[in-house]
Amino acid sequence: MPADLVKIRPATSRDATRIVDRLKRELTPEGGFWHNRDLIIKGVRAGELTVITVRGRVAGFLLHGDREMAILEIWSTYRRRGLARRLAQFGMSRIYKAGAERVCIQCTPFSSVPFWKSMGFVPENGDEWCNLLKHTPAEVQTGQP
Ligand SMILES: CC(C)(COP(=O)(O)OP(=O)(O)OC[C@H]1O[C@@H](n2cnc3c(N)ncnc32)[C@H](O)[C@@H]1OP(=O)(O)O)[C@@H](O)C(=O)NCCC(=O)NCCS
């Protein structure tokens, strides 16, 4: 994915509404993030909702703050192009800049474990079946292309 086509920016209220609508449409019996809709909507005003765009279209979002990354999703048609990597690096950079010595994530759904491992996360306490992963880097990139 050419870097100049991809941008990371704060979400607008309109983005948040569209994200929530999409999460509702994509709900499956296995789950989804629609139950987090109130947090997502509030995230705009709190400066905690960030989107990644490709050619100006929203391709995914990150709900995050100075201490945690709560939800990360890339729309299915945009996956495996390195977008989550960029967005996660952006979120991790914020957390490290705020003074954290490590980043922990609650890895749900479990299917995202290979992604987080590719980002350098390791299972907490060495337990492969634990869904809490942690990251302790020397340096983190900003995520901006
Ligand atoms: C997990 C998720 C965010 C990954 O997004 P993505 O944009 O496809 O990830 P990237 O393209 O940045 O992947 C970076 C690397 O992670 C690993 N990876 C990503 N998805 C993977 C998968 N499904 N299986 C195995 N490895 C995977 C690969 O090493 C990949 O590098 P490669 O494509 O060069 O092999 C996306 O699949 C998603 O939104 N899933 C549903 C929601 C979710 O699980 N969110 C995480 C909540 S904790």
The ligand as an ORCA input file, in Angstrom:
! r2SCAN-3c Opt
* xyz 0 1
  C      -6.458     -8.255     13.683
  C      -6.605     -7.169     12.607
  C      -6.763     -5.809     13.320
  C      -5.347     -7.173     11.721
  O      -5.487     -6.137     10.747
  P      -4.632     -6.110      9.393
  O      -4.658     -4.708      8.859
  O      -5.084     -7.188      8.488
  O      -3.155     -6.460      9.924
  P      -1.773     -6.122      9.172
  O      -1.980     -6.181      7.697
  O      -1.224     -4.858      9.730
  O      -0.913     -7.385      9.619
  C       0.418     -7.255     10.086
  C       0.930     -8.661     10.339
  O       0.138     -9.303     11.367
  C       0.017    -10.698     11.083
  N      -1.408    -10.999     10.818
  C      -2.410    -10.144     10.622
  N      -3.578    -10.794     10.458
  C      -3.278    -12.112     10.543
  C      -4.069    -13.294     10.436
  N      -5.404    -13.251     10.229
  N      -3.446    -14.490     10.574
  C      -2.121    -14.569     10.780
  N      -1.305    -13.468     10.890
  C      -1.899    -12.253     10.777
  C       0.860    -10.952      9.853
  O       2.185    -11.243     10.300
  C       0.834     -9.601      9.161
  O       1.925     -9.387      8.294
  P       1.878     -9.982      6.778
  O       0.549     -9.609      6.200
  O       3.038     -9.300      6.111
  O       2.027    -11.479      6.910
  C      -7.826     -7.432     11.677
  O      -7.759     -8.778     11.211
  C      -9.178     -7.215     12.339
  O      -9.685     -6.086     12.326
  N      -9.767     -8.275     12.916
  C     -11.079     -8.192     13.559
  C     -11.032     -7.351     14.809
  C      -9.922     -7.762     15.775
  O      -9.634     -8.922     15.963
  N      -9.320     -6.735     16.408
  C      -8.266     -6.930     17.388
  C      -8.849     -6.734     18.737
  S      -7.683     -7.142     20.038
*
